[in-house]
């Protein structure tokens, strides 16, 4: 059932019976049921734009972040995903700052 739900999402089907946008946070995470909404696990996912070397360009992708066995696990899973995303952004910003600093140092006369 999980694979079928992912296929439906990949084909652009974003109906309320298939997904729910999670509130709060800056990363626009969503949850979907592994089976159905009652008594089923959930998966946390996100639509993102990533570079694809196959098409040599950018494309929308579905990032599957976490599988939760129960609905009660969703809040903790979202906090973990947001923490990972923040750390990733911080690393990218730090790397860009280091690269910019090294390129300006080599140009000083």
Steps between C-alpha positions, in 0.01 A plus 500: 500500500790737576643461150158562344454818706846623397417432134176697532688793657767484228227524234381825660203369695489722809152434637399522865442124520863442401693776677486760774724806523665527839470835672787707626859492394655652191555182302147415376487140616205272434375173639320216327361173631690179439164323469198708593457794737353289782746308713768498235858616498600818324783611277646850513598646164577822319488631145835657416692622198823307446763480231475189284815396315289276272315795348778751577257735665276558796182304565242454772564199720321335789726461799381219723631600842360263758265208552303513826334190638232700681344843473638586844855481358441771236582805719837359609578394142423849366729658760778263395451574130496876560818473707671309216385755243626791714839332545520443124429866431757611757764276342422639154521860621828429683648331192399791275652749745827304509510479122432871465769582755758281330426645157539858627824415681656378180410827327658735755791691348 
